[in-house]
Amino acid sequence: MKKTYRDEKLKKNLINRLNRIEGQIRGIKRMVEEDAYCNDIINQNSAVISAMGSVSNIVLENHLKNCLVKDIGENKDEVLLEVIETIKKMSKR
């Protein structure tokens, strides 16, 4: 299993974002349980999707700046195909 080193500042940023997203998800669940207005749920869901996209972009940027550069320097060109597939998946959202 591959691992990636993330400096503490980046890790803290990602964890804070994910904690907020987790809270948003719990809020959406509560809204459904309480029969909240559909449009309000959709708006909250859109906010979660946007927040998750931001997390993905931050992780991708770190990957490109660190993992990709290192692997290319070690002639591990297959990492380019991996990144291309990842970007394709990200663009489907």
C-alpha positions as CSV (number, residue, x, y, z in Angstrom):
1,M,0.0,0.0,0.0
2,K,1.4,3.3,-1.1
3,K,1.6,6.2,1.4
4,T,2.1,9.9,1.1
5,Y,3.8,12.2,3.5
6,R,1.8,15.4,4.2
7,D,3.3,18.1,6.3
8,E,1.4,18.9,9.5
9,K,-0.1,22.2,8.2
10,L,-1.6,20.5,5.2
11,K,-2.8,17.5,7.2
12,K,-4.5,19.9,9.8
13,N,-6.1,21.9,6.9
14,L,-7.5,18.7,5.4
15,I,-8.8,17.3,8.7
16,N,-10.5,20.6,9.6
17,R,-12.2,20.7,6.2
18,L,-13.3,17.1,6.5
19,N,-14.6,17.7,10.0
20,R,-16.7,20.6,8.7
21,I,-18.0,18.3,5.9
22,E,-18.8,15.6,8.4
23,G,-20.9,18.1,10.3
24,Q,-22.6,19.3,7.2
25,I,-23.5,15.6,6.4
26,R,-25.0,15.2,9.9
27,G,-26.9,18.4,9.3
28,I,-28.4,17.1,6.0
29,K,-29.3,13.8,7.7
30,R,-31.1,15.7,10.4
31,M,-32.9,17.8,7.8
32,V,-34.2,14.7,6.1
33,E,-35.3,13.2,9.5
34,E,-37.1,16.5,10.2
35,D,-38.7,16.7,6.8
36,A,-37.0,19.9,5.8
37,Y,-37.9,21.6,2.6
38,C,-36.3,19.8,-0.4
39,N,-34.7,22.9,-1.8
40,D,-32.9,23.5,1.5
41,I,-31.5,20.0,1.5
42,I,-30.4,20.3,-2.1
43,N,-28.6,23.6,-1.3
44,Q,-26.8,21.9,1.7
45,N,-25.9,18.9,-0.5
46,S,-24.4,21.3,-3.1
47,A,-22.3,22.9,-0.4
48,V,-21.0,19.5,0.7
49,I,-20.2,18.5,-2.9
50,S,-18.3,21.8,-3.4
51,A,-16.4,21.3,-0.1
52,M,-15.4,17.8,-1.1
53,G,-14.2,19.1,-4.5
54,S,-12.0,21.5,-2.6
55,V,-10.5,18.7,-0.6
56,S,-9.9,16.7,-3.7
57,N,-8.2,19.7,-5.4
58,I,-5.9,20.2,-2.4
59,V,-4.9,16.5,-2.3
60,L,-4.3,16.5,-6.1
61,E,-2.1,19.6,-5.9
62,N,-0.1,18.0,-3.2
63,H,0.2,14.8,-5.2
64,L,1.4,16.7,-8.3
65,K,3.9,18.8,-6.4
66,N,5.3,15.9,-4.4
67,C,4.5,12.3,-5.4
68,L,4.4,12.9,-9.1
69,V,7.6,14.9,-9.2
70,K,9.4,12.3,-7.1
71,D,8.1,9.3,-9.1
72,I,9.0,10.9,-12.5
73,G,12.5,11.7,-11.1
74,E,12.7,7.9,-10.3
75,N,11.6,7.1,-13.9
76,K,8.3,5.7,-12.7
77,D,6.4,7.0,-15.7
78,E,3.3,4.8,-15.0
79,V,2.4,7.5,-12.4
80,L,1.4,9.8,-15.3
81,L,-1.3,7.3,-16.4
82,E,-2.5,7.1,-12.8
83,V,-2.8,10.9,-12.5
84,I,-4.6,11.1,-15.9
85,E,-7.2,8.5,-14.7
86,T,-7.6,10.3,-11.4
87,I,-8.2,13.6,-13.2
88,K,-10.8,11.9,-15.5
89,K,-12.7,10.6,-12.5
90,M,-12.6,14.1,-10.9
91,S,-13.9,15.7,-14.0
92,K,-17.0,13.5,-13.9
93,R,-18.4,15.2,-10.8
